[in-house]
């Protein structure tokens, strides 16, 4: 037990000192789509505003459409029978964002908006695409081939045998059976889902709310028609939602546990992404509830005060700039602002819609707490792995275990329709042949880059100047340590009363 406790402590210290965590967002959903945030969790129906951490897998059924938005403005859309993974979604301590998406099969639309120092790439069966500037790309992945169509801008196209720039209007087709074999075409066939992706891009790029939220690039378009922006004297620029009288924040939705960040609020309101994770809610005397965005761009699970009662958990919104210690009532604590849900130790989801009592009947027995206790760490979650996607299977990664699911769940993983591609070793590198005066062939290996250390001077080096040897004279001081030195000049001091010797006459 000691080593488990130490491991948890090290993980907590590392998480505290690391860069802010990144989360994508489940956006527009049409039809049937599913999410798997962790390999040990079952596939569950995709719900709007669900946070998507690194490692999440997304899939959509035939005829369905699913949109995932990233914090840098990048958007991934699944159309039809598709499977994708957010393989790497991190931020370095320097602020650089690393994003890697793996696509297995289906039709995808990718609108990439990387910043200058960020890394944004997509792994495909037999190829990889790197975004260096804004670009829109369509991917079609079947069992036999992978097609990359550049709809706008340009991207870097890489295979085991070539690397080149794909420009707007060009299409590359990669043969899945032979690694490195591809074709380049100058015509892109139209698909029915092209209009849907283009319209979604137009809605997000023309968002009026995005101008008020610099640095927040996902979910802003949902605020345009759901509320209005107002200027206040006490809180500055705020956003007021169009809601019914008596509405309060953090009442319509669920709390779900995420290993990376804890209990996280998933709002039922269609616009409920940024107002619950970036900034806080304020109960204004004349306007009612308004959202204050604040200056922080760090994702928060939901800033509320917590209370505990027997078998229940209660919460309510914290005020802007309020530091919550769990001691005494919060600034906006009131019975109408407090929501309750059934809660037992180890529970990973809280649903206020199933509470059978009114919060105001519990306020006398409830106690304020800093946060809810976290569920126990399940060792099997650390060992759970997912089947390797075809886009990753072209490397040296092998399938470690069968599909992972939680027994007793109604949502169990389906088998992937497209089987893993056969791993074909890359062709050998060509060797250089050198011909000498007789028919002898020598294979010359590729040169190895050698790095020489550059000397670093940490002090000051003083060099004494070198002088010509001076003749020894009678006026040299007998005790002079430099007397007779061939490299040290002798100084002859003339007394002030000594007359100047006459000049020697010239000629005789």
C-alpha positions in Angstrom: 0.0 0.0 0.0 2.9 2.3 0.6 4.2 2.2 -2.9 0.7 2.9 -4.2 0.4 5.9 -2.0 3.8 7.2 -3.1 2.8 6.7 -6.7 -0.4 8.7 -6.2 1.6 11.4 -4.5 4.2 11.6 -7.3 1.4 11.8 -9.9 -0.3 14.6 -8.0 3.0 16.6 -7.7 3.7 16.1 -11.4 0.2 17.2 -12.3 0.5 20.3 -10.2 3.8 21.4 -11.7 2.9 20.5 -15.3 1.4 22.8 -17.9 -2.4 23.3 -18.0 -4.4 20.3 -19.2 -6.1 20.4 -22.6 -9.6 19.2 -23.3 -11.5 19.1 -26.6 -15.2 19.5 -26.7 -18.0 17.3 -28.2 -20.0 19.8 -30.3 -22.6 19.3 -33.1 -24.1 15.8 -33.2 -26.5 14.4 -35.8 -27.6 10.8 -35.6 -25.8 8.2 -33.4 -22.2 8.9 -32.2 -20.3 7.4 -29.3 -17.3 8.4 -27.1 -14.7 6.4 -25.1 -12.7 8.8 -22.9 -10.5 6.0 -21.4 -9.6 2.5 -22.5 -11.1 1.1 -19.3 -14.5 2.8 -19.8 -17.3 1.6 -22.1 -18.4 3.3 -25.2 -21.2 5.7 -24.3 -23.5 7.9 -26.4 -21.9 11.2 -27.3 -23.4 14.1 -25.4 -22.9 17.7 -26.4 -20.4 19.6 -24.2 -18.6 16.5 -23.0 -14.9 17.2 -22.4 -12.6 15.0 -24.5 -9.2 14.4 -22.9 -6.1 12.9 -24.5 -6.7 9.3 -25.6 -10.4 9.7 -26.3 -11.8 7.7 -29.1 -14.8 8.9 -31.2 -17.0 7.0 -33.7 -20.1 7.7 -35.7 -22.6 5.3 -37.2 -23.5 5.2 -40.9 -25.4 8.3 -41.8 -24.4 10.2 -38.6 -22.2 13.2 -38.1 -20.1 14.2 -35.1 -18.1 17.3 -34.5 -15.2 17.7 -32.0 -13.8 21.2 -31.3 -10.3 22.0 -30.0 -9.0 24.8 -27.9 -6.9 26.3 -30.7 -9.9 26.5 -33.1 -9.1 23.2 -34.9 -12.2 21.1 -35.7 -12.5 17.4 -36.5 -15.7 16.1 -38.1 -16.8 12.5 -38.5 -19.2 11.7 -41.3 -20.6 8.2 -41.8 -19.1 5.1 -40.4 -15.9 6.5 -38.9 -13.5 5.9 -36.0 -10.9 8.4 -34.8 -8.6 8.9 -31.7 -7.2 12.0 -30.0 -3.7 10.4 -29.6 -1.7 13.4 -28.3 -3.3 16.5 -26.9 -0.8 18.2 -24.6 0.6 21.6 -23.8 4.3 22.2 -23.0 5.5 24.4 -20.2 6.6 26.9 -22.9 3.0 27.2 -24.1 3.4 25.2 -27.3 0.5 22.9 -28.1 1.1 19.3 -29.4 -1.9 17.8 -31.2 -1.9 14.4 -33.0 -5.1 12.7 -34.3 -5.3 9.1 -35.6 -7.9 8.2 -38.1 -8.8 4.5 -38.7 -11.6 4.3 -41.2 -14.4 6.5 -42.6 -14.9 10.0 -43.9 -13.4 12.9 -42.0 -13.2 16.7 -42.3 -10.3 18.5 -40.6 -10.0 22.3 -40.3 -6.6 23.0 -38.9 -5.7 26.3 -37.3 -2.2 25.9 -35.7 -0.3 28.8 -34.2 3.3 29.4 -35.3 5.0 27.3 -32.7 2.3 24.6 -32.3 2.5 21.1 -33.8 -0.6 19.7 -35.5 -0.6 16.5 -37.4 -2.9 13.6 -38.5 -1.9 10.0 -38.7 -3.5 7.9 -41.5 -3.0 4.3 -42.7 0.2 4.6 -44.7 0.7 8.4 -44.4 0.8 11.4 -42.2 -0.4 15.0 -42.7 1.2 18.0 -41.0 -0.6 21.4 -40.7 1.7 24.4 -40.8 -1.0 27.0 -41.6 -4.7 27.2 -41.7 -6.1 24.5 -44.1 -9.2 22.4 -44.7 -8.7 18.7 -45.6 -11.1 15.8 -46.3 -10.0 12.3 -45.5 -11.6 9.1 -46.9 -10.2 5.9 -45.5 -11.3 2.5 -46.8 -9.8 -1.0 -46.5 -7.9 -0.6 -49.7 -6.8 3.1 -49.9 -6.6 6.4 -48.1 -7.5 9.6 -49.9 -6.4 13.1 -48.8 -8.2 15.9 -50.5 -7.0 19.5 -49.8 -10.1 21.7 -49.9 -8.3 24.9 -48.8 -4.7 25.9 -48.1 -1.8 23.4 -48.1 -0.5 20.7 -45.9 2.7 18.6 -45.7 2.2 15.0 -47.0 4.6 12.3 -45.7 4.9 8.6 -46.5 7.8 6.2 -46.0 9.1 7.0 -49.4 8.3 10.6 -50.1 7.5 14.0 -48.5 5.9 16.9 -50.3 3.4 19.7 -50.1 -0.2 19.1 -51.1 -1.9 22.3 -52.3 -5.5 23.3 -52.6 -7.4 21.3 -55.2 -5.0 18.3 -55.1 -5.8 14.8 -54.0 -3.4 12.1 -52.9 -4.4 8.4 -52.9 -2.3 6.0 -50.8 -2.4 2.2 -51.5 -3.0 0.5 -48.1 -1.6 -2.8 -49.4 1.8 -1.3 -50.4 3.4 1.1 -48.0 4.8 4.1 -49.8 2.8 3.7 -53.1 0.6 6.7 -53.8 -1.0 8.7 -56.7 -1.4 12.5 -57.1 -4.6 13.8 -58.8 -5.6 17.3 -59.7 -9.4 16.8 -59.3 -11.4 16.3 -56.1 -14.8 14.6 -56.4 -17.7 16.1 -54.5 -19.4 14.4 -51.6 -22.8 15.1 -50.1 -21.2 15.8 -46.7 -19.0 18.6 -48.1 -21.7 21.2 -47.8 -22.3 20.3 -44.2 -18.7 20.7 -43.2 -18.4 24.0 -45.1 -21.5 25.5 -43.4 -20.2 24.5 -40.0 -16.9 26.3 -40.7 -18.8 29.4 -41.8 -20.8 29.5 -38.6 -17.8 29.2 -36.4 -15.6 31.7 -38.3 -18.3 34.4 -38.4 -19.2 34.2 -34.7 -19.8 37.6 -33.1 -19.1 36.2 -29.6 -15.6 35.1 -30.6 -14.5 38.8 -30.9 -15.3 39.2 -27.2 -13.3 36.1 -26.2 -9.7 36.3 -27.5 -7.8 33.1 -26.9 -11.0 31.0 -26.5 -11.6 29.4 -29.9 -14.2 26.7 -29.3 -17.9 27.0 -28.4 -18.2 30.7 -29.0 -20.6 30.3 -31.9 -23.2 28.7 -29.5 -23.4 32.0 -27.6 -24.5 34.2 -30.5 -28.2 33.2 -30.7 -28.6 32.0 -27.1 -27.9 35.3 -25.3 -26.5 38.8 -25.5 -23.4 40.7 -24.5 -23.9 43.6 -22.0 -21.5 46.1 -20.4 -21.9 46.4 -16.6 -20.3 48.8 -14.0 -19.3 46.2 -11.5 -18.2 43.2 -13.7 -17.4 44.8 -17.1 -18.5 42.9 -20.2 -20.8 40.0 -19.4 -23.0 37.6 -21.3 -26.7 37.1 -20.3 -28.4 33.8 -21.5 -32.0 33.7 -22.7 -33.5 31.6 -20.0 -36.8 31.3 -18.1 -37.4 33.1 -14.8 -36.1 31.2 -11.9 -33.2 29.6 -13.8 -29.8 29.2 -12.1 -26.5 27.9 -13.3 -25.2 24.4 -12.5 -28.7 22.9 -12.3 -29.2 21.3 -15.7 -26.6 18.7 -16.4 -24.4 16.1 -14.6 -21.1 15.8 -12.8 -18.8 13.2 -14.3 -15.5 12.0 -12.9 -12.3 12.4 -15.0 -9.0 11.0 -13.8 -7.1 14.1 -15.1 -9.2 16.8 -13.4 -11.9 15.4 -11.1 -15.6 15.9 -11.1 -16.5 17.9 -14.2 -19.8 19.6 -15.1 -21.4 18.6 -18.4 -24.2 21.1 -19.1 -27.4 20.2 -20.8 -27.8 23.7 -22.3 -26.6 23.7 -25.9 -24.5 26.7 -25.2 -23.1 25.3 -21.9 -19.5 24.9 -22.7 -17.5 28.1 -22.1 -19.8 29.6 -19.5 -19.2 26.7 -17.2 -15.5 26.1 -17.7 -14.0 29.6 -18.4 -15.1 32.2 -15.9 -17.8 32.4 -13.3 -21.5 33.3 -12.9 -22.7 36.4 -11.1 -26.1 37.2 -9.8 -26.6 40.8 -10.8 -29.3 42.8 -9.0 -30.9 44.2 -12.2 -29.9 41.6 -14.9 -30.2 38.3 -13.0 -27.6 35.6 -13.7 -24.8 36.7 -16.1 -21.6 35.0 -17.1 -18.3 36.9 -16.5 -15.6 35.4 -18.8 -12.6 36.6 -16.7 -9.0 36.7 -17.9 -8.0 33.0 -17.4 -7.8 30.7 -20.4 -7.3 27.6 -18.3 -10.0 24.9 -18.5 -11.8 24.5 -15.1 -14.2 21.5 -14.3 -16.8 23.9 -12.8 -16.2 26.4 -10.0 -18.8 25.8 -7.3 -19.1 25.6 -3.5 -19.8 22.1 -2.2 -21.9 20.8 0.7 -22.5 17.3 2.1 -25.6 15.8 3.7 -26.4 12.2 4.5 -26.4 10.4 1.1 -26.4 13.6 -0.8 -24.1 16.2 -2.3 -25.1 19.9 -2.8 -23.4 22.7 -4.8 -23.9 26.2 -6.2 -22.0 28.8 -8.3 -19.0 30.7 -6.8 -18.9 34.4 -7.4 -16.2 36.0 -9.6 -12.8 36.5 -7.7 -14.1 34.5 -4.7 -11.5 32.3 -3.0 -13.4 29.3 -1.6 -12.0 27.6 1.5 -14.9 25.5 2.5 -15.4 27.5 5.7 -18.8 29.2 6.1 -21.4 30.1 3.5 -20.2 31.1 0.0 -21.0 34.6 -1.2 -23.9 33.6 -3.5 -25.2 30.8 -1.2 -29.0 30.6 -1.2 -31.5 27.8 -1.3 -32.6 28.7 -4.8 -29.1 28.6 -6.1 -28.2 25.3 -4.5 -28.7 21.9 -6.3 -28.6 18.4 -4.8 -28.0 14.9 -6.1 -27.6 11.5 -4.6 -24.0 10.7 -3.7 -22.2 7.8 -2.1 -18.5 7.3 -1.7 -16.9 6.0 -4.9 -19.6 7.3 -7.2 -18.3 8.6 -10.5 -21.3 10.5 -11.7 -23.9 12.8 -10.1 -27.2 13.5 -11.7 -29.4 16.1 -10.0 -32.4 15.1 -11.9 -32.8 12.0 -9.7 -32.7 13.8 -6.4 -35.9 13.2 -4.4 -35.7 16.0 -1.9 -35.6 19.8 -2.2 -32.2 21.4 -1.3 -33.8 23.9 1.1 -35.0 21.0 3.3 -31.3 19.9 3.7 -29.6 23.2 4.4 -30.0 22.8 8.2 -28.1 19.4 8.3 -25.6 20.0 5.4 -22.0 21.0 5.9 -19.7 23.0 3.7 -16.7 21.1 2.3 -13.8 22.1 0.0 -14.5 19.3 -2.5 -16.2 15.9 -2.9 -14.0 12.9 -2.0 -12.6 11.3 -5.1 -13.5 7.7 -6.1 -10.9 5.0 -5.3 -8.1 4.3 -7.9 -8.9 1.1 -9.8 -5.7 -0.7 -10.7 -7.2 -2.3 -13.8 -7.6 1.2 -15.3 -3.8 1.5 -15.5 -3.5 -1.7 -17.5 -6.4 -1.2 -19.9 -5.4 -0.6 -23.5 -7.4 -0.2 -26.7 -6.9 -2.1 -30.0 -4.3 -0.4 -32.2 -5.8 1.7 -34.9 -4.8 1.0 -38.5 -3.1 4.4 -38.7 -0.8 3.4 -35.8 -0.5 -0.2 -36.9 1.8 0.7 -39.8 4.5 1.3 -37.3 6.1 -1.1 -34.8 3.2 -1.1 -32.4 1.4 -4.5 -32.0 -2.0 -5.3 -30.6 -1.6 -5.8 -26.8 -5.1 -6.9 -25.8 -8.6 -7.5 -27.2 -11.2 -4.8 -27.0 -11.7 -3.4 -23.5 -15.2 -3.1 -22.0 -16.8 -2.9 -18.6 -19.0 -6.0 -17.8 -22.6 -5.2 -17.2 -22.7 -2.1 -19.4 -25.3 -1.8 -22.1 -22.7 -0.1 -24.3 -20.0 -2.5 -25.2 -17.4 -1.8 -27.9 -18.2 -3.0 -31.4 -15.6 -4.8 -33.4 -13.9 -2.6 -36.0 -15.2 -3.2 -39.4 -11.9 -2.6 -41.2 -9.3 -5.2 -40.2 -5.7 -4.1 -39.4 -3.6 -3.7 -42.4 -0.7 -6.1 -43.0 2.5 -4.7 -41.8 5.0 -4.5 -44.7 8.6 -3.6 -44.0 9.8 -0.5 -45.7 12.0 -0.9 -48.8 15.8 -1.0 -48.1 17.7 2.2 -48.4 19.8 2.5 -51.7 23.5 2.2 -51.2 26.2 4.3 -52.8 28.7 2.5 -55.2 32.2 3.7 -55.7 34.2 2.4 -58.7 38.1 2.2 -58.3 40.6 1.4 -61.1 39.6 -2.2 -61.2 36.1 -3.7 -60.9 35.8 -3.6 -57.1 32.6 -2.3 -55.5 32.5 -0.8 -52.1 29.4 0.1 -50.2 29.8 3.4 -48.6 27.4 4.0 -45.6 25.6 7.2 -45.1 27.6 9.8 -43.2 27.0 10.2 -39.5 26.5 13.6 -38.1 29.0 14.4 -35.4 28.4 17.1 -32.9 31.5 18.9 -31.5 31.1 20.7 -28.1 31.6 24.4 -28.3 34.0 25.7 -25.5 32.4 27.9 -23.0 34.6 30.5 -21.3 33.5 31.2 -17.7 36.4 33.5 -16.7 38.8 36.2 -18.0 42.1 35.2 -19.5 44.9 37.9 -19.2 48.0 37.6 -21.3 51.2 39.6 -20.5 52.6 41.5 -23.5 55.9 40.4 -24.9 58.7 43.0 -25.2 62.1 43.0 -26.8 65.1 42.3 -24.6 66.6 45.5 -23.1 70.3 45.9 -22.5 71.4 45.9 -18.9 72.5 49.2 -17.4 74.3 50.4 -14.3 71.1 52.1 -13.1 69.2 48.9 -12.7 68.1 48.4 -9.2 70.1 45.6 -7.6 67.1 44.2 -5.7 64.7 44.5 -8.7 63.1 41.0 -9.2 62.8 41.8 -12.9 66.4 42.8 -13.2 68.0 41.1 -16.2 64.7 39.7 -17.4 64.8 39.5 -21.2 61.1 40.3 -21.5 60.5 43.0 -19.0 61.4 46.7 -19.8 63.6 48.6 -17.5 62.4 52.1 -16.4 65.0 54.9 -16.1 63.9 57.6 -13.8 65.6 61.1 -14.4 65.9 63.2 -11.2 64.4 66.6 -11.5 67.7 68.5 -10.8 69.9 66.5 -13.1 70.8 68.5 -16.2 70.0 67.3 -19.6 73.2 65.9 -21.2 74.5 67.9 -24.2 74.0 66.7 -27.6 77.0 65.0 -29.2 78.4 67.1 -32.0 78.1 65.7 -35.5 81.2 65.5 -37.6 84.8 66.4 -36.6 
